[in-house]
Amino acid sequence: MTDRTLRGLASIRPKSLAEAEGIPGIGPVKLHAVVPRFLEAIAKWERNGD
């Protein structure tokens, strides 16, 4: 993923695929292949602060 896409994920902190699909650089393939791992990491970070 590009820096722009990673910054979008970090600033928006999506909770679902639907929220993530509007982030620049996330198309259908990345949405289903990569984004679920980011959603898990974001959720863990929000729960634990790490």
C-alpha distance matrix in Angstrom:
0.0 3.8 6.7 8.1 6.1 6.6 10.0 10.7 10.4 12.5 15.0 15.5 15.4 15.8 18.4 18.0 15.9 18.0 17.0 13.2 13.6 14.5 11.4 10.2 7.3 8.3 10.9 13.4 11.9 8.8 11.3 13.6 11.9 9.3 10.3 13.8 12.9 11.4 14.6 16.7 15.5 16.0 19.3 20.4 19.7 21.6 24.5 24.8 23.4 21.5
3.8 0.0 3.8 5.3 5.2 6.3 8.6 9.9 10.8 12.4 14.3 15.4 16.1 16.9 20.0 19.9 18.1 19.6 18.1 14.5 14.9 14.8 11.4 9.4 7.3 9.7 12.5 15.7 14.8 11.8 14.0 16.8 15.5 12.8 13.2 16.9 16.1 14.0 16.9 19.3 17.7 17.6 21.2 22.4 21.0 22.8 25.9 26.2 24.3 22.6
6.7 3.8 0.0 3.8 5.4 5.0 6.0 8.5 9.8 10.3 12.0 14.0 14.8 16.5 19.8 20.4 19.2 20.6 18.4 15.2 16.2 15.6 11.9 10.5 9.6 12.0 15.3 18.5 17.9 14.6 16.2 19.1 18.0 14.9 14.7 18.0 16.9 14.2 17.1 19.4 17.2 16.6 20.4 21.4 19.5 21.2 24.5 24.5 22.2 20.7
8.1 5.3 3.8 0.0 3.8 5.5 5.1 6.2 8.7 9.9 10.5 12.0 13.7 15.0 18.5 19.0 17.8 18.5 16.2 13.2 13.9 12.7 9.0 7.3 7.7 10.4 13.7 17.2 17.4 14.3 15.3 18.7 18.3 15.5 14.5 18.1 17.7 14.8 17.0 19.8 18.1 16.9 20.4 22.1 20.2 21.2 24.7 25.3 23.0 22.1
6.1 5.2 5.4 3.8 0.0 3.8 5.4 5.0 6.3 8.6 9.9 10.4 11.5 12.2 15.5 15.6 14.2 15.3 13.3 10.0 10.8 10.3 6.6 5.9 5.5 7.2 10.8 13.9 14.1 10.9 11.6 15.0 14.7 11.9 10.8 14.4 14.3 11.5 13.6 16.6 15.4 14.3 17.7 19.6 18.3 19.3 22.6 23.5 21.6 20.7
6.6 6.3 5.0 5.5 3.8 0.0 3.8 5.3 5.1 6.2 8.6 10.0 10.1 11.7 14.8 15.6 14.9 16.5 14.2 11.1 12.9 12.9 9.2 9.5 9.0 9.9 13.6 16.2 15.9 12.3 12.9 15.8 15.1 11.7 10.6 13.7 12.8 9.6 12.1 14.6 12.7 11.8 15.5 16.8 15.2 16.6 19.9 20.4 18.4 17.1
10.0 8.6 6.0 5.1 5.4 3.8 0.0 3.8 5.4 5.0 6.0 8.4 9.6 11.9 15.3 16.7 16.5 17.4 14.5 12.1 14.1 13.1 9.5 9.9 10.7 12.0 15.8 18.7 18.9 15.4 15.6 18.8 18.5 15.2 13.5 16.4 15.7 12.2 14.0 16.6 14.4 12.7 16.3 17.8 15.5 16.4 20.0 20.5 18.0 17.4
10.7 9.9 8.5 6.2 5.0 5.3 3.8 0.0 3.8 5.4 5.2 5.8 7.8 9.2 12.9 13.9 13.6 14.0 11.0 8.8 10.8 9.5 6.0 7.4 9.2 9.9 13.5 16.3 17.2 14.0 13.4 16.8 17.3 14.3 12.0 15.0 15.1 11.6 12.7 15.8 14.5 12.3 15.5 17.7 16.0 16.2 19.8 21.0 18.9 18.7
10.4 10.8 9.8 8.7 6.3 5.1 5.4 3.8 0.0 3.8 5.6 5.4 5.3 6.7 10.1 11.3 11.3 12.6 9.8 7.3 10.2 10.2 7.2 9.5 10.3 9.8 13.4 15.5 16.0 12.6 11.7 14.6 15.0 11.8 9.1 11.7 11.6 8.0 9.0 12.1 10.8 8.7 12.0 14.2 12.8 13.3 16.7 17.9 16.2 15.9
12.5 12.4 10.3 9.9 8.6 6.2 5.0 5.4 3.8 0.0 3.8 5.8 5.4 8.5 11.5 13.7 14.4 15.7 12.6 10.8 13.9 13.5 10.6 12.5 13.5 13.5 17.1 19.3 19.6 16.0 15.3 18.0 18.0 14.6 12.1 14.1 13.3 9.5 10.5 12.8 10.6 8.2 11.6 13.2 10.9 11.4 15.1 15.8 13.6 13.4
15.0 14.3 12.0 10.5 9.9 8.6 6.0 5.2 5.6 3.8 0.0 3.8 5.7 8.7 12.0 14.3 15.3 15.7 12.1 11.2 14.1 12.8 10.2 12.4 14.4 14.5 18.1 20.4 21.4 18.1 17.0 19.9 20.6 17.4 14.5 16.5 16.4 12.6 12.8 15.5 13.7 10.7 13.5 15.5 13.1 12.6 16.4 17.6 15.1 15.8
15.5 15.4 14.0 12.0 10.4 10.0 8.4 5.8 5.4 5.8 3.8 0.0 3.8 5.6 9.0 11.1 12.2 12.2 8.5 8.2 11.3 10.1 8.4 11.5 13.7 13.1 16.3 18.3 19.7 16.7 14.9 17.8 19.1 16.3 13.0 14.7 15.4 11.8 11.1 14.3 13.4 10.2 12.3 15.2 13.5 12.5 16.0 17.9 16.2 17.1
15.4 16.1 14.8 13.7 11.5 10.1 9.6 7.8 5.3 5.4 5.7 3.8 0.0 3.8 6.5 9.3 11.0 12.0 8.7 8.2 11.9 12.0 10.4 13.6 15.0 13.7 16.9 18.2 19.2 16.0 14.1 16.4 17.4 14.5 11.1 12.2 12.5 9.0 7.9 10.7 9.9 6.4 8.5 11.4 10.1 9.2 12.6 14.6 13.3 14.0
15.8 16.9 16.5 15.0 12.2 11.7 11.9 9.2 6.7 8.5 8.7 5.6 3.8 0.0 3.8 5.6 7.5 8.3 5.2 5.5 9.2 9.9 9.3 13.0 14.3 12.2 14.8 15.6 17.0 14.3 11.7 13.8 15.5 13.2 9.5 10.2 11.7 8.9 6.8 10.1 10.7 7.8 8.9 12.4 12.2 11.2 14.0 16.5 15.9 16.6
18.4 20.0 19.8 18.5 15.5 14.8 15.3 12.9 10.1 11.5 12.0 9.0 6.5 3.8 0.0 3.8 7.2 8.3 6.6 7.7 11.1 12.5 12.6 16.3 17.3 14.7 16.7 16.7 18.0 15.6 12.6 13.8 15.8 14.0 10.3 9.6 11.4 9.5 6.1 8.7 10.4 7.8 7.3 11.1 11.9 10.4 12.4 15.4 15.7 16.6
18.0 19.9 20.4 19.0 15.6 15.6 16.7 13.9 11.3 13.7 14.3 11.1 9.3 5.6 3.8 0.0 3.8 5.3 5.3 6.4 8.8 11.1 12.0 15.5 16.2 13.0 14.4 13.8 15.3 13.5 10.1 11.0 13.6 12.6 9.0 8.3 11.2 10.1 6.9 9.8 12.2 10.5 10.1 13.7 15.0 14.0 15.7 18.6 19.1 19.6
15.9 18.1 19.2 17.8 14.2 14.9 16.5 13.6 11.3 14.4 15.3 12.2 11.0 7.5 7.2 3.8 0.0 3.8 5.4 5.0 6.1 9.2 10.4 13.4 13.6 10.1 10.9 10.0 11.7 10.3 6.7 7.9 10.9 10.4 7.2 7.4 10.8 10.1 8.1 11.2 13.5 12.4 12.9 16.1 17.3 16.9 18.8 21.4 21.7 21.7
18.0 19.6 20.6 18.5 15.3 16.5 17.4 14.0 12.6 15.7 15.7 12.2 12.0 8.3 8.3 5.3 3.8 0.0 3.8 5.5 5.5 7.6 10.0 13.2 14.2 11.1 11.5 10.9 13.6 12.7 9.0 10.7 14.0 13.8 10.6 11.2 14.5 13.3 11.2 14.5 16.6 14.9 15.2 18.8 19.6 18.6 20.7 23.6 23.7 24.2
17.0 18.1 18.4 16.2 13.3 14.2 14.5 11.0 9.8 12.6 12.1 8.5 8.7 5.2 6.6 5.3 5.4 3.8 0.0 3.8 5.7 6.5 8.0 11.7 13.4 10.9 12.5 12.9 15.3 13.5 10.3 12.7 15.4 14.2 10.6 11.6 14.3 12.2 10.2 13.8 15.1 12.7 13.5 17.1 17.4 16.1 18.7 21.5 21.1 21.8
13.2 14.5 15.2 13.2 10.0 11.1 12.1 8.8 7.3 10.8 11.2 8.2 8.2 5.5 7.7 6.4 5.0 5.5 3.8 0.0 3.8 5.5 5.6 9.1 10.1 7.4 9.6 10.5 12.4 10.1 7.3 10.3 12.5 10.9 7.5 9.6 11.9 9.7 8.8 12.6 13.5 11.7 13.3 16.6 16.7 16.3 19.0 21.3 20.7 20.8
13.6 14.9 16.2 13.9 10.8 12.9 14.1 10.8 10.2 13.9 14.1 11.3 11.9 9.2 11.1 8.8 6.1 5.5 5.7 3.8 0.0 3.8 5.5 8.1 8.9 5.9 6.8 7.8 10.5 9.2 6.4 9.7 12.3 11.6 9.0 11.4 14.1 12.5 11.9 15.6 16.8 15.3 16.9 20.1 20.3 20.1 22.7 25.0 24.5 24.4
14.5 14.8 15.6 12.7 10.3 12.9 13.1 9.5 10.2 13.5 12.8 10.1 12.0 9.9 12.5 11.1 9.2 7.6 6.5 5.5 3.8 0.0 3.8 6.3 8.7 7.3 8.7 10.6 13.4 12.0 9.9 13.4 15.7 14.6 12.0 14.6 16.9 14.7 14.2 18.0 18.7 16.7 18.5 21.8 21.4 20.8 23.8 26.1 25.1 25.4
11.4 11.4 11.9 9.0 6.6 9.2 9.5 6.0 7.2 10.6 10.2 8.4 10.4 9.3 12.6 12.0 10.4 10.0 8.0 5.6 5.5 3.8 0.0 3.8 6.3 5.9 8.7 11.5 13.4 11.1 9.9 13.6 15.1 13.2 10.8 13.9 15.5 12.8 13.2 16.9 16.8 14.9 17.4 20.3 19.5 19.4 22.6 24.5 23.1 23.0
10.2 9.4 10.5 7.3 5.9 9.5 9.9 7.4 9.5 12.5 12.4 11.5 13.6 13.0 16.3 15.5 13.4 13.2 11.7 9.1 8.1 6.3 3.8 0.0 3.8 5.6 8.2 11.7 13.3 11.2 11.2 15.0 15.9 14.2 12.7 16.3 17.5 15.0 16.1 19.6 19.3 17.8 20.6 23.2 22.2 22.5 25.8 27.3 25.7 25.3
7.3 7.3 9.6 7.7 5.5 9.0 10.7 9.2 10.3 13.5 14.4 13.7 15.0 14.3 17.3 16.2 13.6 14.2 13.4 10.1 8.9 8.7 6.3 3.8 0.0 3.8 6.2 9.9 10.6 8.5 9.6 13.1 13.3 11.8 11.3 15.0 16.0 14.0 15.8 19.0 18.7 17.9 20.9 23.1 22.4 23.3 26.4 27.7 26.2 25.3
8.3 9.7 12.0 10.4 7.2 9.9 12.0 9.9 9.8 13.5 14.5 13.1 13.7 12.2 14.7 13.0 10.1 11.1 10.9 7.4 5.9 7.3 5.9 5.6 3.8 0.0 3.8 6.9 7.9 5.7 5.9 9.5 10.4 9.2 8.3 11.9 13.4 11.9 13.2 16.5 16.8 16.2 18.7 21.1 21.0 21.7 24.6 26.1 25.2 24.3
10.9 12.5 15.3 13.7 10.8 13.6 15.8 13.5 13.4 17.1 18.1 16.3 16.9 14.8 16.7 14.4 10.9 11.5 12.5 9.6 6.8 8.7 8.7 8.2 6.2 3.8 0.0 3.8 5.6 5.6 5.8 8.8 10.1 10.3 10.0 13.1 15.2 14.5 15.4 18.6 19.5 19.1 21.2 23.8 24.1 24.7 27.3 29.0 28.4 27.5
13.4 15.7 18.5 17.2 13.9 16.2 18.7 16.3 15.5 19.3 20.4 18.3 18.2 15.6 16.7 13.8 10.0 10.9 12.9 10.5 7.8 10.6 11.5 11.7 9.9 6.9 3.8 0.0 3.8 5.7 5.0 6.4 8.5 10.1 10.0 12.2 14.8 14.9 15.4 18.2 19.8 19.7 21.3 23.9 24.7 25.3 27.5 29.5 29.3 28.4
11.9 14.8 17.9 17.4 14.1 15.9 18.9 17.2 16.0 19.6 21.4 19.7 19.2 17.0 18.0 15.3 11.7 13.6 15.3 12.4 10.5 13.4 13.4 13.3 10.6 7.9 5.6 3.8 0.0 3.8 5.4 5.6 5.9 8.0 9.3 11.5 13.4 14.1 15.3 17.6 19.0 19.6 21.4 23.4 24.4 25.6 27.5 29.1 29.0 27.7
8.8 11.8 14.6 14.3 10.9 12.3 15.4 14.0 12.6 16.0 18.1 16.7 16.0 14.3 15.6 13.5 10.3 12.7 13.5 10.1 9.2 12.0 11.1 11.2 8.5 5.7 5.6 5.7 3.8 0.0 3.8 5.4 5.0 5.0 6.3 9.2 10.6 10.8 12.4 14.8 15.7 16.3 18.4 20.3 21.0 22.3 24.5 25.9 25.6 24.1
11.3 14.0 16.2 15.3 11.6 12.9 15.6 13.4 11.7 15.3 17.0 14.9 14.1 11.7 12.6 10.1 6.7 9.0 10.3 7.3 6.4 9.9 9.9 11.2 9.6 5.9 5.8 5.0 5.4 3.8 0.0 3.8 5.9 6.1 5.1 7.5 10.1 10.0 10.4 13.3 14.8 14.8 16.5 18.9 19.8 20.6 22.6 24.5 24.4 23.5
13.6 16.8 19.1 18.7 15.0 15.8 18.8 16.8 14.6 18.0 19.9 17.8 16.4 13.8 13.8 11.0 7.9 10.7 12.7 10.3 9.7 13.4 13.6 15.0 13.1 9.5 8.8 6.4 5.6 5.4 3.8 0.0 3.8 6.0 6.2 6.7 9.5 10.8 11.1 13.0 15.2 15.9 16.9 19.1 20.7 21.6 23.1 24.9 25.4 24.2
11.9 15.5 18.0 18.3 14.7 15.1 18.5 17.3 15.0 18.0 20.6 19.1 17.4 15.5 15.8 13.6 10.9 14.0 15.4 12.5 12.3 15.7 15.1 15.9 13.3 10.4 10.1 8.5 5.9 5.0 5.9 3.8 0.0 3.8 6.3 7.1 8.4 10.3 11.6 12.9 14.5 16.0 17.4 18.9 20.4 22.0 23.4 24.7 25.1 23.4
9.3 12.8 14.9 15.5 11.9 11.7 15.2 14.3 11.8 14.6 17.4 16.3 14.5 13.2 14.0 12.6 10.4 13.8 14.2 10.9 11.6 14.6 13.2 14.2 11.8 9.2 10.3 10.1 8.0 5.0 6.1 6.0 3.8 0.0 3.8 5.7 5.9 7.0 9.2 10.7 11.5 12.9 14.9 16.2 17.3 19.0 20.8 21.9 21.9 20.1
10.3 13.2 14.7 14.5 10.8 10.6 13.5 12.0 9.1 12.1 14.5 13.0 11.1 9.5 10.3 9.0 7.2 10.6 10.6 7.5 9.0 12.0 10.8 12.7 11.3 8.3 10.0 10.0 9.3 6.3 5.1 6.2 6.3 3.8 0.0 3.8 5.4 5.0 6.2 8.7 9.8 10.3 12.2 14.2 15.1 16.3 18.3 19.8 19.7 18.6
13.8 16.9 18.0 18.1 14.4 13.7 16.4 15.0 11.7 14.1 16.5 14.7 12.2 10.2 9.6 8.3 7.4 11.2 11.6 9.6 11.4 14.6 13.9 16.3 15.0 11.9 13.1 12.2 11.5 9.2 7.5 6.7 7.1 5.7 3.8 0.0 3.8 5.4 5.0 6.3 8.7 9.8 10.5 12.4 14.2 15.3 16.6 18.3 18.9 17.8
12.9 16.1 16.9 17.7 14.3 12.8 15.7 15.1 11.6 13.3 16.4 15.4 12.5 11.7 11.4 11.2 10.8 14.5 14.3 11.9 14.1 16.9 15.5 17.5 16.0 13.4 15.2 14.8 13.4 10.6 10.1 9.5 8.4 5.9 5.4 3.8 0.0 3.8 5.4 5.2 6.3 8.6 10.0 10.7 12.3 14.3 15.5 16.5 17.0 15.3
11.4 14.0 14.2 14.8 11.5 9.6 12.2 11.6 8.0 9.5 12.6 11.8 9.0 8.9 9.5 10.1 10.1 13.3 12.2 9.7 12.5 14.7 12.8 15.0 14.0 11.9 14.5 14.9 14.1 10.8 10.0 10.8 10.3 7.0 5.0 5.4 3.8 0.0 3.8 5.4 5.0 6.0 8.5 9.8 10.4 12.1 14.1 15.2 15.0 13.6
14.6 16.9 17.1 17.0 13.6 12.1 14.0 12.7 9.0 10.5 12.8 11.1 7.9 6.8 6.1 6.9 8.1 11.2 10.2 8.8 11.9 14.2 13.2 16.1 15.8 13.2 15.4 15.4 15.3 12.4 10.4 11.1 11.6 9.2 6.2 5.0 5.4 3.8 0.0 3.8 5.5 5.1 6.1 8.6 9.8 10.5 12.3 14.2 14.5 14.0
16.7 19.3 19.4 19.8 16.6 14.6 16.6 15.8 12.1 12.8 15.5 14.3 10.7 10.1 8.7 9.8 11.2 14.5 13.8 12.6 15.6 18.0 16.9 19.6 19.0 16.5 18.6 18.2 17.6 14.8 13.3 13.0 12.9 10.7 8.7 6.3 5.2 5.4 3.8 0.0 3.8 5.5 5.2 6.1 8.6 9.9 10.6 12.1 13.2 12.2
15.5 17.7 17.2 18.1 15.4 12.7 14.4 14.5 10.8 10.6 13.7 13.4 9.9 10.7 10.4 12.2 13.5 16.6 15.1 13.5 16.8 18.7 16.8 19.3 18.7 16.8 19.5 19.8 19.0 15.7 14.8 15.2 14.5 11.5 9.8 8.7 6.3 5.0 5.5 3.8 0.0 3.8 5.5 5.1 6.1 8.6 9.9 10.4 10.7 9.2
16.0 17.6 16.6 16.9 14.3 11.8 12.7 12.3 8.7 8.2 10.7 10.2 6.4 7.8 7.8 10.5 12.4 14.9 12.7 11.7 15.3 16.7 14.9 17.8 17.9 16.2 19.1 19.7 19.6 16.3 14.8 15.9 16.0 12.9 10.3 9.8 8.6 6.0 5.1 5.5 3.8 0.0 3.8 5.5 5.1 6.2 8.6 10.0 9.6 9.3
19.3 21.2 20.4 20.4 17.7 15.5 16.3 15.5 12.0 11.6 13.5 12.3 8.5 8.9 7.3 10.1 12.9 15.2 13.5 13.3 16.9 18.5 17.4 20.6 20.9 18.7 21.2 21.3 21.4 18.4 16.5 16.9 17.4 14.9 12.2 10.5 10.0 8.5 6.1 5.2 5.5 3.8 0.0 3.8 5.5 5.1 6.2 8.6 9.5 10.0
20.4 22.4 21.4 22.1 19.6 16.8 17.8 17.7 14.2 13.2 15.5 15.2 11.4 12.4 11.1 13.7 16.1 18.8 17.1 16.6 20.1 21.8 20.3 23.2 23.1 21.1 23.8 23.9 23.4 20.3 18.9 19.1 18.9 16.2 14.2 12.4 10.7 9.8 8.6 6.1 5.1 5.5 3.8 0.0 3.8 5.5 5.1 6.0 7.5 7.3
19.7 21.0 19.5 20.2 18.3 15.2 15.5 16.0 12.8 10.9 13.1 13.5 10.1 12.2 11.9 15.0 17.3 19.6 17.4 16.7 20.3 21.4 19.5 22.2 22.4 21.0 24.1 24.7 24.4 21.0 19.8 20.7 20.4 17.3 15.1 14.2 12.3 10.4 9.8 8.6 6.1 5.1 5.5 3.8 0.0 3.8 5.5 5.3 4.7 4.7
21.6 22.8 21.2 21.2 19.3 16.6 16.4 16.2 13.3 11.4 12.6 12.5 9.2 11.2 10.4 14.0 16.9 18.6 16.1 16.3 20.1 20.8 19.4 22.5 23.3 21.7 24.7 25.3 25.6 22.3 20.6 21.6 22.0 19.0 16.3 15.3 14.3 12.1 10.5 9.9 8.6 6.2 5.1 5.5 3.8 0.0 3.8 5.7 5.5 7.6
24.5 25.9 24.5 24.7 22.6 19.9 20.0 19.8 16.7 15.1 16.4 16.0 12.6 14.0 12.4 15.7 18.8 20.7 18.7 19.0 22.7 23.8 22.6 25.8 26.4 24.6 27.3 27.5 27.5 24.5 22.6 23.1 23.4 20.8 18.3 16.6 15.5 14.1 12.3 10.6 9.9 8.6 6.2 5.1 5.5 3.8 0.0 3.8 6.0 8.2
24.8 26.2 24.5 25.3 23.5 20.4 20.5 21.0 17.9 15.8 17.6 17.9 14.6 16.5 15.4 18.6 21.4 23.6 21.5 21.3 25.0 26.1 24.5 27.3 27.7 26.1 29.0 29.5 29.1 25.9 24.5 24.9 24.7 21.9 19.8 18.3 16.5 15.2 14.2 12.1 10.4 10.0 8.6 6.0 5.3 5.7 3.8 0.0 3.8 5.4
23.4 24.3 22.2 23.0 21.6 18.4 18.0 18.9 16.2 13.6 15.1 16.2 13.3 15.9 15.7 19.1 21.7 23.7 21.1 20.7 24.5 25.1 23.1 25.7 26.2 25.2 28.4 29.3 29.0 25.6 24.4 25.4 25.1 21.9 19.7 18.9 17.0 15.0 14.5 13.2 10.7 9.6 9.5 7.5 4.7 5.5 6.0 3.8 0.0 3.8
21.5 22.6 20.7 22.1 20.7 17.1 17.4 18.7 15.9 13.4 15.8 17.1 14.0 16.6 16.6 19.6 21.7 24.2 21.8 20.8 24.4 25.4 23.0 25.3 25.3 24.3 27.5 28.4 27.7 24.1 23.5 24.2 23.4 20.1 18.6 17.8 15.3 13.6 14.0 12.2 9.2 9.3 10.0 7.3 4.7 7.6 8.2 5.4 3.8 0.0
